[in-house]
Amino acid sequence: MKVVPEGYAHEHVWGMPIRIWHWSLAFSVISGWLLGEFRTFSIMQWHLYAGYCTGGLLLVRVILGFAGPVRFSVLVSGPRAVIAYLGILFERRPSGSCGHSPMGGWATIAILLCLAWQFTTGLMSVDDGLFFEGPLAAWVSSDTNRMATRFHHYGAKAILVLFVMHVSIMLFYRIWKRENLVIAMITGKKLVKRNR
């Protein structure tokens, strides 16, 4: 049995819908990225499907962020909270925040914006080598197609960087801060400070 640090308790912070959403998004983004890297015509169709799944999941998150139980107003902290959190970031104890830390909330927004950018540019992208195009490619100019394609390829690299950062931060929290955020996103329970 794991010992709970003094002053902390395991609390339910993430409901089943947001956890299913999180892991579905992770699967669709990783699938889309891998399928985009190994480009053949038949694989690109699956890349497109992964993009549609990502776009649909982003739409669900936007709706939940403004009208649901997991609002963006709770996710995002002000500059003072972020600066205060930076002061305790390297302490060897769990963060104790209910949900995302102040920095984690902003990182989540950055990831969502990057994925929305990637989804949008993918809709207008064209791959002349495979004679494959996004569903909105015919509706915009060839200059816009080229620009969207270029940004879509840069976006794939940005997503890879964000993925590596996300996994690195999870490892940092697990090893240094003794807080298993992966299990928390599976079970919904997280170590939270009792007097927050």
N, C-alpha and C positions, 0 to 999 in steps of 0.2 A: 504494500500500500504506500502510495506517495505521501510524503509529509507536506502539508500546506504551510507555507511560511506564515509566521505570526503577523496578524493584521490584514491577512488576505482571506478570501473565500472563493470557492468555485461558484460562479454565477452563470446563468443562461443569458448570453448576450446576443447570439445570432440565431434566428429562427430557421426552421427547415427551408422555407422558400428562398431565403438569401443564400443559404449554404448550397442548395441545389443549383441556384443561379451561378454562384461562384465557380463550382466545379464544372458546370456545363460550359461556362465562358472559357475556363482554362482549357478544356478539351477542344472546343471549337477553334480557339486561337492557335493552340499548338498544332492541331491538325491542319489548319489553313496555312500556317507558316511552313510546315514540313512539305505539304503538297505543292506549295508555291516554289519551294527550292528544287524539287524534282519534277521539273516541268515537261510534261508530254501532253498532247491534246486531250487524251482521256482523263489524265490526272487533273488537268486544269478545270474540268467540269466539276470534279469533287472539291477543288479549291474554291470554286464559286459557291458551292453548297455550304462549305464551312464559313465563307464570308456572309452568306445569308443568315446562317445561324448566329454568327457574331452580331450582325446588324439587328436581328430580332431580339437578342438578349440585351443589347444596348438600349433598344427602345423600351423594353420592359423595365430596365434599371432607371431610365429617365422618368418613366411614369411613377415608379415606386419612390424615386427621389423627390418628386414634387407632390405626390398625392397618396403615397403609401406609408407603411410603417417604418421604412428605413429612409428617412428624408435626408437630403443633402445638407440641410441646416444643422443636423446632428453630426454629420460626418466631418464637416469643416470647422476648424478652430481658428480663432484670431491670431494675429502675430505674437501677442504676449504669451499665449498658451504654447505656441510653437517654440519661442525662445526659452520659456521656462522648462519645457520638455527637453530641449537640447542640453540644459544644465544637468539633467539627471539621466540622460541617455546611456552613459557608460557606467552607471552604478550597477553592481552585480545583484540586482533584484528585479523581479517582474515589474513591468510598467504599471500595472494596476488599473489601467484605464478601462472603462466599460465600452467595449467595441474597439475601434481604431484609436491609436495614439494620435496626438495632434499632427505629427509628421506623417503618420500612416494615412490619415484622412486626405491630406493634400497629395500624397503619392497615389492614392486611389483615384482622385480626380484627374491627375496627370495621365494615368494609365487609361482611364475611360476616354479622355480627350484624344489620346494617341490612337486608340482603337477606332473611335468615331472618324478620325481623319483617314485612317487606313481603309475603313469600310467605304467612305465617300469616294476616295481616289480610285479604289478598286472598281467601283461602278462605272467609271469613265475610262478605265485603262484599256490599252490595246497591246497585244503581243503579236507583232507582225510575223515573227518567226514561226508561230504556231497557228496563225490565222484565228486567233482567239481574242474576244473583246468582252468588256463588261457590258451589262445590259443597257446602260445609258450612253455608251460610247458613240452610237450613231446620232445622238441628240445634241452633241457638242462638236466644236470645230476640231480639226486635226491638231492644231496647236494645243488646244486644251487636252486632247487625248495624250499627246506627247508629254505635256507637263504633268498630267495626272499619273501617267505611267512612271515617270521619273520619281515623283513624290511617293508613289506606292512602293517602289523598290527601296527608297530611303526609309520609308515607314517600316518596312520589314526589318531593316537593320536596327531601327529605334526600338521596335518591339522586342527584338532579341536582347538588346541592352537592358531594357526594362525587366524582361524575364530574369536575366542573370542577376540584376540588382534585387529583384523581389525574392528570389531563392536565397541570395546571400544574406539579405536582411532576416529571413526566416531562420537561417543557420545561426546568425549573430544572436537573435533572441533566444534560440534553443540552447546554445552553448554558453554565451556570456551572461545573459539575463535570466537563464533558467526558466524560460517560458515557452511552452510548445504551442505555437500559433497554428501549426498544421492540424494538430489534434483538436484545437479549439474550433477550427473551421469545419471539422468533421462532426464533432459532438455538439457544438454550439456553446459549450461551457468554457469559461476563461477565468484565470486568476484575476480577481478584482479587489482593489483596496476596500476595506470595510468602511472607512471614514473618508469618503471622497467628497 
